[in-house]
Amino acid sequence: MSDARRYFQLPSPFAMKRGGALHGAHVAYETWGTLNAARDNAVLILTGLSPSAHAASNAEDPSPGWWEGMLGPDKAIDTTRWFVICMNSLGSDKGSTCPASIDPATGEPYRLNFPDLSLEDVAHAAHALVAHLGIDKLGCLIGCSMGGMSALAYMVLHPGSVRTHISVDTAPQAQPFAIAIRSLQREAIRLDPQWNEGLYDDSRYPDIGMSIARKLGVITYRSAMEWNGRFARIRLDPEQREDQPFGFEFQVESYLEGHARRFVRTFDPNSYLYLSRASDWFDISEYGDGHVMEGLKRIHIEHALVIGVSTDILFPLEQQEQIAEGLEAAGANVEFVALDSPQGHDAFLVDIENYSRAIGGFLQRL
C-alpha cells in the first residue's frame, strides 16, 4: 500500500499549553505542487478531528483523499499554482505523535499519560512545520471544522505569519450543544468496560463505545433535512432486521451501524478523547480579555473567506458570521458565504460543487 506521508520532528522538548512536554514527537504531512522561488505560494490545510493528511491523491499515493474533489491541478485549490501542505493534527493517530505512540521515557504507549492536548499545541506544531519548510508567511491558511479552530489559534499565536485565510464550518469557541455532544461521545467510550482506563488492545477493544460515539457524531454532522430526504421512515426488509428485542428496524439505524462499523477500528479511542476535549477547550476569547470579538481582532491578515452552512447544527451559521465580523473589525477584507446545503456540517466534504465555487473563486482573486 503506497504512503505519501512525510514526518517532521518537532522541537524536543515540545512544551504543551496545559503543562507537560513531548520528547521526540513528530507530525505527519503531505504536499502537492511546488514551492515557488519567492516561497509565497504556500497553502496550509488544517483538518477536522478524524481526517488524515491525505487530502487528495498524489504521485506517491494515488488513492482518493478526503478532499479529492477540491484539491489538485485546475481544481479549486489549484496545485499548478499553489504549494499545498496538509498536516495531520498533533494527537491524531494518522501518523502524528498521539496517545497510542510510544513514550520514550517508558517504552510503552502513552495512553492516558499523554499530556493534556490543546488546539494551540496543534497550531504551534503546524507553525514549526511551516518554518521547517522554509516558509515565512503562508499565502493562505485553510481550516476545516476542528482545523478551523486550530487555524484561528495559529493566526493569533503567530501574528504576521499568514496573508489570507479560508475558514470552513468552524467556531471561535465551542457552544454548549457541541460540548454536550462531544461529552456524550467521550462518556460512551469511557463507559465501555473494554476501554479499561485507556489500557485496551486489539483483543480487548472498546468497539461498542466507539460505535456509539461515532453514531452520535454522524447524527450531528448531517441535518434533519438530509436524514428525511435519504431515509424517511423506510423500514428494513424482514430478512435484514435483527432477530432480537428492540433490534434495528429502520434503514437509518442500519446506515448508522454500517458507518460506525467502518470507523471503529480506524481511529484510536484515546486519540479521539484527547482531540474531542481539545475542541471543547478552545476559546478565542482567551486572547481578548474574555470577549470573542476582541480575540478575533488580534488576528491581522489581508483577506479572508468565511464559509458556513445554514443547516449546520454543530457549528451554526451565527458562529461563522461572528468570525467574519471579527476578522473584518481587525482590518481584513472579508467575504462571507452562507450556503444552504442540506448536508449540514459535513457539507464541506460532500457539496464539493458549491464549496469549490467559493474557495476556487477566492483563491483565483488573490
N, C-alpha and C positions, 0 to 999 in steps of 0.2 A: 504493500500500500504506500503510495507516494505521500510525502510530507514536505510542505514548503515552509514550515516554521523555522524561524531563527531565534536565537536566545541571547538576551542581553543581561550580563551580570551587573546587578545593581551595586552601588557603593556598599561596602561592608565595614562596619555595621550600618544597616539601613534603619534609621530611627522611625518609629511609628508614632502617630499623633497622640494616641491614648496611652502611651507608655510601652516600654519594651523595644526590642530591635530584632531585626532578622540578620543572620550572618550567612554569607554565601548565597543570597537569594537571586532570583532571575525572573525575567518576564519573557513570554513568547510573543513573537510578532511576525507578520508577513508584509511584503511590499509588492507594489505594482508600479510600472512606469519607471521613469528615470529622473533623478535629481539634476536640475539644470546647473549651469556654471555659477549662476548668481545665488543658488541654493534658496530661492524664494518661491518655489512651486510645490512645497510640501503640504500635503493634507493628512491630518491625523484623525482616525476614526476610533472613538471610544465606544465600547459595546454595552448592550444590556447585560442582565445578570448571567444568563447562561450561554450566549454565543461564544465561539472560539475566535481566533484571529483570522480564520479562513473566511473572509467576507466575500471572496469571489475566486473563481478558478484562475490559475496562472500556469506558467510553463512547468514548474516543479510539482504542482498538484492540480490536475485538470478537473477534479471533482467540483460540482457546483458549490458555491459558498452561500452563506445565509443572506447576502445582499447581491446575489448574482446578477439580477436584472438592473441593478443600479450602478455597478462599478465595472469598468472595462473600456476598451477602445471605442470611442464615439458614443459612449453611454453618458448618463447624467454626470457621473464623476468620471471624466474622460481621462484615461490613463495615457493617452498620447500627449496630453498637456501637463497633467499633474503627476507628481510622485506621491503615491498613496501608501500610508502606513496604517495597519490595523493592529492594535495591541490587545492581547488577552489580559484582562484585569489581574493585577496582583490579588492573590486569594482565590483565583479560579483554577480548577484542576485541568484546564485545557492546555496545559504546558507551562504555566507560571507557578512560582512557589506558592503553596497553599497548605491548608491543614493536613492534606494527605501526603505532603512532601516529607522527606527525611530531615529531622532536626539534627544538624551536625554535632550538637552538644551531646546527644543521646544515642544517635544511630538508629533511632526509631521514628515513625511518623509523628509529626507534631500533634495531630488530633486537637484536643482542646487546650494544649499548651501553646498553640499558635497565638501570637499577641492579638489583642483586640484590633480589628481592622476597620479603617475609616476610608471613605472615598477620597479624602485628602491624601491618604497613602497611595491610592491608585493614581491620583493626579501627579504626585511627586515622582512616582516610578515612571510615568509616561513622559514627564519633562526630562528626566535623566536619560531616557531612551532617545528622545529627540536631539538632545545635546550631543549624545554619543554619535549620532548620525551626522553631526556637523551642521545642524540647522539651528540658527539663532532665533529665527522668527517663522512660525508656521504661516503659510499662505492662508490656510483655513483649518479650523478645528471643528470636527463634526462629532456631536454626542447624541446617542440614541437611548431613550429610556434611562436606565440607571447611568449609562455612559454620559447622558446629558448633564446629570448632576456632577459626575466626575469632571466634565468639561468646565462647568462653572467654577469648580474648585481650582482647576488648572489655571484659569484666567485670573482669578482673584489672588492666587498664591504666587503667580509668576507674571506680574504686570509687564507689558511690553513684549511678551513672547508670542502673541497671536495677532494677526492682522484682521482676519474675518472669522465669523463663527456661524455654524448652522446648528440650531437647537431643534431636536426632533422628539416630540412627545415626551417631555420630561417635566421636572419640577424644581423650584428653588428650595423647597423643603417638602418633606413627606406630610401629607394631610392625614387626619385620623382614620379615614376609611382605608387608605393604603397601609398604614401601620397596623390596623386591625387585621387585615387580610394576611399580611406577612407574619404577624404574631401567631395566627391560627396555623399557618403553614409550618412555622417552626415548632409549634406545640405538637402538631401531628407527627413530626419526625422524632421529637424528643420523647413522646409517649409510646413510641413503638419499642417494645421490650428488646428488640434486636439492635436498637441504636446503642444501648448499653453504655451510656455516658460517653459516647463517641468511640468506644472500643469495639467496633464491628469489623468484620472481614467478609470475604466473598461467600463464605459458608453460613455466616450469621449476619444478615444484612437487613436494614430497615426498609424492606420493599414496600410494606403497607403504608408506613408513614410517608415515605417519599411519593407514593402513588397519590395519597390524599392531598399532599402539598401541591403536587403538580396539577391535579384536577382543580383545586381552588384557584391556582394561578390562571389556568386556561379559561376558566369561567369569567375571570375579571379582565382577561386580555381581549375578549370579544364583547360585542354589545348584545343587548336583548334582541335588537332588530336582526342581527346576524343569526342568533340561535333560532329565532322564529322562522326566518327565511330558509334555513338549512334543514331544520328537523321538525318544526311544528310539533304536533303530538303523535307523530308516526311511531307505531309500535313495532317491535321486532317480530319477525316471523316466529311462530310457535317453536320451531326446532332451534332457533337461535337464543331462546330465553334460557335463563339459568333455572335448573330444576331444584330450587331451594326457596324457602320462605323469603320474601322481600328481595328476590333476585332481580336482575336487570330485566326491564320490560319495554323500555322506550329506546329508540335509536340514539338519542342524545346520551343516555347512560353508557351505551356500548361504545360510542365515539370517545367519550372521556376516558373510559377504561383502556381502549387501544392507545390513545395518546399518552396516557400515563405509563403504560407498559413499555412503550418505546423509549421513554425518557429515564425511567427509574435507575437503570444501571449505567447510564451515560454521564451522570454528574455526581460528584462526591457529596454525600449528605452534609458533612461538616462544612465543606466549602459553601454549600447552599445556605447554611445557617449563618456563617460569617458575612457573606455578601448581602444577605437579606437584612441583617441587623445594621450593616454599614449604610444601607439605603435609608433605613429609618432614622439613623443618627444625623444624616447630612442636613444642614440648615444654613443657607447663605446668610441668614440674619446674624449669625455669629460674627460676621465681618462687618456688620452695620449697626452695632450697638443695639441689637435685638430687633432691628427692622429689616424686613426682606428688601424693600426698595433701596434702603441705604447700602445694604450689602451689594446689591446689583450695581449700584452707582460706582462701586470701586473697580468695576471691570471696564477697561478702556480699550476699545477696538474701533476699527473704521466702519465696518459694515456687518450686519447680522441678518440672518433669515431665521425666523421662529415659526415652526410648523406645529399645529395642533389639530386634533380631530374632535368634532362635536360629540361623537359617541364614546369617547374615552372616559371610562369611569374611574380608572386607576390614577391617571394624570390628567385631570379635567382641563377643558379649554381655558378656563379662567386663570389657571396657573401659567399657561403659555402666554396669555395676554400680560400677566404680571412680569414675566421675563422680558417680553418685548418692551414694555413701558420702562422697566428699569434700565435696560441697555440703551434705550433712546435717551433717557434722562442723563445717562453718563456721556452722551455725545455721539453715539453710534448712529449711522444711517440704517434704520431697521425696516425690514419687510416682514409683515405678519401674514401668514396664510392659514386660514381656518378651513379645513376640509370636512366634507360631510360623509366620508367613507363609512359604510355600515360595519366595518370590521373592528371598530373600537381601537384599543391600544395597539393591537397587532397590525393595524393598517399599514404602518411603515414597512412591514415585511411582506405585505400582500398586495396592497394597492400601488404597485410599482409605477403605473402609468401617471397617476396624479402626483406622487412624490417626485418622480423623475422630472416632471414638468417644472415643479417648483425648485428643486435642488439644481437641476441642469441649467435652468434659466438664470438662477442666482450666480452660479459659478461662471457662466458664459459672460456675464456682465462685469466680472472682476478684471 
